[in-house]
Amino acid sequence: MNQENKTIEFRNLHSKANPLILYNIWDVGSAQAVATGGAKAIATGSWALAAAQGYQDGEEMPFSILLQTAKRIAETVNLPLTIDFETGYGASKCDNLRALLQVGVSGINFEDQLLGQQTLNSVNDQCRDITALVKVAEFERTGLFINARTDVFLQQPDVAVHPQLMTEAKKRILAYQEAGADGIFVPGLTHPQLIAELCDFSPLPINIMMNDRDTSLSQFTQLGVSRISFGPYPFISLMEKIKKQSRVLYQVTE
């Protein structure tokens, strides 16, 4: 399957009736494991990918490592691949996207937080960047699914305040759609009623991050979610298992 067809397939996998499930990975080995398990698409997570290489999240890892990882995954796993692009890895975000498209990437997550700050990029500036990325994909003729992430909720840990943030979230959804985004990712939003409201409102498929063990996949489907991802949790879970096994092996006590 060529890259353009993979992108079309990836786009079609976003459905309220049957949400796309992305069990986020961080290298070729984890991508192959998830693919063998029956995944329909592969998605990296920036936190996990950076941690696996000994870096902190937030674009501290060089883009060259992300690019090489994406290239190896695309070469070895014949599924649509979406990459956590964070904020684009610096001022050369268009060149960086072009490089990702040339190694076989079908989608990206592109977020509106300002790195290192508890604030968001302005709507106008974020829309300008989204439109610029769309133009890169059009020039490359590969197709691209831009999952526009807004950190409106993630930057507010007090969930009691989240209802007050819905107006801002909705404003950004419509603006990002107009700029050319294909989906909306709202990490940090956990209240079922608010998720359902956003899914009803949004003209684009909504992506929710699964971080509550008490919330079932079926409940997200009932709420109207089209895409479910797991962020850093698969990596964290596996590392904790390795730590426990190592403690037994080396008889380490806390």
C-alpha positions as CSV (number, residue, x, y, z in Angstrom):
1,M,0.0,0.0,0.0
2,N,1.5,3.4,-1.0
3,Q,1.7,6.3,1.4
4,E,-1.3,8.2,-0.1
5,N,-3.5,5.2,0.3
6,K,-2.3,4.7,3.8
7,T,-3.3,8.3,4.6
8,I,-6.8,7.7,3.1
9,E,-7.2,4.6,5.1
10,F,-6.0,6.3,8.3
11,R,-8.5,9.1,7.7
12,N,-11.4,6.6,7.2
13,L,-10.5,4.8,10.5
14,H,-11.9,7.8,12.5
15,S,-15.5,6.9,13.3
16,K,-17.9,7.5,16.1
17,A,-19.5,4.1,15.5
18,N,-16.1,2.3,15.7
19,P,-13.4,4.6,17.2
20,L,-9.8,4.2,16.1
21,I,-7.7,2.8,19.0
22,L,-4.1,3.9,19.1
23,Y,-1.9,2.1,21.7
24,N,1.0,4.6,21.5
25,I,4.4,3.2,20.9
26,W,8.0,4.5,21.0
27,D,10.2,2.4,18.7
28,V,10.3,-0.2,16.0
29,G,10.0,-3.1,18.5
30,S,6.9,-1.7,20.3
31,A,5.4,-0.8,16.9
32,Q,5.8,-4.3,15.6
33,A,4.3,-5.7,18.8
34,V,1.2,-3.6,18.6
35,A,0.9,-4.4,14.9
36,T,1.0,-8.1,15.6
37,G,-1.7,-7.5,18.3
38,G,-4.1,-6.3,15.6
39,A,-3.6,-2.5,15.4
40,K,-5.0,-0.8,12.4
41,A,-2.6,2.1,12.7
42,I,0.6,3.0,14.6
43,A,1.0,6.1,16.7
44,T,4.1,7.4,18.5
45,G,3.8,9.3,21.8
46,S,6.3,12.1,22.3
47,W,6.8,11.5,26.1
48,A,7.5,7.8,25.6
49,L,9.7,8.2,22.6
50,A,11.8,10.8,24.3
51,A,12.0,8.8,27.6
52,A,13.1,5.7,25.7
53,Q,16.1,7.7,24.4
54,G,16.9,9.3,27.8
55,Y,15.3,12.7,27.1
56,Q,12.6,14.7,28.7
57,D,9.4,15.4,26.8
58,G,8.9,18.8,25.2
59,E,11.2,18.6,22.2
60,E,14.4,18.1,24.2
61,M,15.1,15.1,22.0
62,P,16.7,16.1,18.7
63,F,14.4,16.0,15.7
64,S,16.9,13.7,13.9
65,I,16.1,10.9,16.4
66,L,12.3,11.3,15.8
67,L,12.9,11.2,12.1
68,Q,15.1,8.1,12.2
69,T,12.6,6.3,14.4
70,A,9.7,7.3,12.1
71,K,11.7,6.1,9.1
72,R,12.5,2.7,10.6
73,I,8.8,2.1,11.7
74,A,7.5,3.0,8.3
75,E,10.0,0.6,6.7
76,T,9.1,-2.3,8.9
77,V,5.4,-2.0,9.7
78,N,3.0,-1.8,6.8
79,L,0.3,0.3,8.6
80,P,-0.6,4.0,8.6
81,L,1.8,5.8,10.9
82,T,1.0,9.0,12.8
83,I,3.7,10.9,14.7
84,D,3.5,13.1,17.8
85,F,5.0,16.2,16.2
86,E,4.5,18.3,19.4
87,T,4.9,22.0,18.3
88,G,7.0,21.1,15.2
89,Y,10.5,20.9,16.8
90,G,11.5,24.5,16.3
91,A,11.3,27.2,13.7
92,S,11.9,24.7,10.9
93,K,8.5,22.9,11.4
94,C,7.7,22.9,7.7
95,D,11.0,21.4,6.7
96,N,10.6,18.9,9.6
97,L,7.2,17.9,8.3
98,R,8.5,17.5,4.8
99,A,11.2,15.2,6.1
100,L,8.5,13.1,7.9
101,L,6.3,12.9,4.9
102,Q,9.2,11.7,2.8
103,V,9.9,8.8,5.1
104,G,6.3,7.6,5.0
105,V,4.3,9.4,7.8
106,S,0.5,9.6,7.3
107,G,-0.5,11.8,10.2
108,I,0.8,14.1,13.0
109,N,-0.3,15.5,16.3
110,F,0.3,19.2,16.4
111,E,-0.2,21.0,19.6
112,D,-1.0,24.6,20.6
113,Q,0.9,24.9,23.9
114,L,3.9,27.1,24.2
115,L,6.7,24.9,25.3
116,G,8.0,25.6,28.8
117,Q,5.1,27.9,29.5
118,Q,1.7,27.4,31.1
119,T,0.0,29.2,28.2
120,L,-1.2,28.5,24.7
121,N,-0.2,29.8,21.3
122,S,-2.7,32.4,20.1
123,V,-5.5,31.1,17.9
124,N,-4.3,33.2,14.9
125,D,-0.7,32.0,15.2
126,Q,-1.7,28.4,15.6
127,C,-4.0,28.6,12.6
128,R,-1.2,30.1,10.6
129,D,1.1,27.2,11.5
130,I,-1.6,24.6,10.7
131,T,-2.2,26.2,7.3
132,A,1.5,26.2,6.6
133,L,1.7,22.5,7.4
134,V,-1.3,21.7,5.1
135,K,0.5,23.5,2.2
136,V,3.6,21.3,2.8
137,A,1.5,18.2,2.5
138,E,-0.2,19.5,-0.6
139,F,3.1,20.2,-2.2
140,E,4.4,16.7,-1.4
141,R,1.2,15.1,-2.7
142,T,1.3,12.5,0.0
143,G,-1.8,13.4,2.0
144,L,-1.7,14.2,5.7
145,F,-4.0,13.8,8.7
146,I,-3.4,16.7,11.1
147,N,-4.7,16.0,14.6
148,A,-4.8,19.4,16.1
149,R,-4.2,19.2,19.8
150,T,-5.4,21.9,22.2
151,D,-4.1,22.0,25.7
152,V,-6.9,24.1,27.0
153,F,-7.9,21.4,29.5
154,L,-4.5,19.8,30.1
155,Q,-3.1,23.0,31.4
156,Q,-5.9,23.3,34.0
157,P,-5.5,20.4,36.5
158,D,-8.6,21.5,38.4
159,V,-11.4,19.6,36.6
160,A,-14.0,21.7,38.4
161,V,-12.9,24.6,36.1
162,H,-13.2,22.6,32.9
163,P,-16.8,23.6,32.1
164,Q,-15.7,27.2,32.0
165,L,-13.1,26.3,29.4
166,M,-15.5,24.8,26.9
167,T,-16.1,28.1,25.1
168,E,-12.4,28.5,24.4
169,A,-12.1,24.9,23.3
170,K,-15.0,25.2,20.9
171,K,-13.5,28.4,19.5
172,R,-10.2,26.7,18.8
173,I,-11.9,23.7,17.2
174,L,-13.7,25.8,14.7
175,A,-10.6,27.9,14.0
176,Y,-8.4,24.9,13.6
177,Q,-10.9,23.2,11.2
178,E,-11.0,26.4,9.1
179,A,-7.1,26.4,9.0
180,G,-7.1,22.8,7.6
181,A,-7.0,20.4,10.6
182,D,-8.5,17.0,10.2
183,G,-9.1,16.0,13.8
184,I,-9.1,17.5,17.3
185,F,-7.2,16.1,20.3
186,V,-8.2,17.3,23.8
187,P,-5.9,15.7,26.4
188,G,-6.9,16.3,30.0
189,L,-10.6,16.3,29.3
190,T,-12.1,13.5,31.4
191,H,-15.7,14.5,32.3
192,P,-18.1,12.3,30.3
193,Q,-20.7,15.0,29.9
194,L,-18.1,17.5,28.6
195,I,-16.6,15.0,26.2
196,A,-20.1,14.2,24.8
197,E,-20.8,17.9,24.4
198,L,-17.6,18.5,22.5
199,C,-18.2,15.4,20.3
200,D,-21.7,16.7,19.4
201,F,-20.3,20.2,18.7
202,S,-17.2,19.4,16.7
203,P,-17.4,19.1,13.0
204,L,-14.1,17.1,13.2
205,P,-13.4,13.8,14.9
206,I,-12.5,14.1,18.6
207,N,-9.5,12.3,20.1
208,I,-9.6,11.5,23.8
209,M,-6.6,10.1,25.8
210,M,-7.4,7.1,27.8
211,N,-5.9,7.6,31.3
212,D,-8.6,6.5,33.6
213,R,-8.7,2.8,34.2
214,D,-12.3,3.0,35.3
215,T,-13.4,4.4,31.9
216,S,-14.1,1.7,29.3
217,L,-13.6,1.9,25.6
218,S,-17.3,1.2,25.1
219,Q,-18.2,4.3,27.2
220,F,-16.0,6.5,25.0
221,T,-17.9,5.1,22.0
222,Q,-21.2,6.0,23.6
223,L,-19.9,9.5,24.1
224,G,-19.2,10.0,20.4
225,V,-15.4,9.8,20.5
226,S,-13.8,8.9,17.1
227,R,-10.2,8.3,18.3
228,I,-8.8,6.9,21.5
229,S,-5.1,7.1,22.4
230,F,-3.1,6.1,25.4
231,G,-0.3,8.7,25.5
232,P,2.7,7.7,27.7
233,Y,0.8,5.0,29.7
234,P,1.8,1.9,27.7
235,F,5.5,2.9,28.2
236,I,5.0,3.7,31.8
237,S,3.2,0.5,32.5
238,L,5.9,-1.6,30.8
239,M,8.7,0.2,32.6
240,E,7.0,-0.4,35.9
241,K,6.8,-4.1,35.1
242,I,10.5,-4.2,34.3
243,K,11.3,-2.4,37.5
244,K,9.3,-4.9,39.6
245,Q,10.9,-7.9,37.8
246,S,14.3,-6.4,38.3
247,R,13.7,-5.9,42.0
248,V,12.8,-9.5,42.4
249,L,15.8,-10.6,40.3
250,Y,18.3,-8.4,42.2
251,Q,16.4,-8.7,45.5
252,V,16.1,-4.9,45.9
253,T,13.8,-3.6,48.6
254,E,12.5,-0.1,49.1
